[in-house]
Amino acid sequence: MLRFLIADDEKYVRDSIREVIQAAFDGREEHIEIGEARNGREAIEVAEGLRPDIVIIDIKMPGIDGLKAIQEIRSFLPHAYFMILTAYDYFDYAVEAVRNNVREYILKPFDRVELQNKIVEAVELVQQEK
């Protein structure tokens, strides 16, 4: 069972990412669990219970931003695979993402096929590490 956490303040983005994940597991949805969060604080809380293998998170969210949430989640899930999916391509954010060992930094609007390929790559890597 692979667990995903999608953290974004926009519901339609969370729904789109959920669809991409489900498409990547076409016919094998029973092998995945997907949690959602609307902000950084909620992402931390959901991650504590869900214990996700892969976290797909936005940077700009109300309250605690995605980068701070990543730091907090990494403190209790050091081997989680983090993907940032954001509309912000600021260099400082990319540098901070690298410092936090984020594996992917994808800009919105995202290409669904590209995102699905990145998710498949993440799943393969996580499964190898297990």
Secondary structure, 3 states (H helix, E strand, C coil): CEEEEEECCCHHHHHHHHHHHHHHCCCCHHHEEEEEECCHHHHHHHHHHHCCCEEEECCCCCCCCHHHHHHHHHHHCCCCEEEEEECCCCHHHHHHHHHCCCCEEEECCCCHHHHHHHHHHHHHHHHHHC
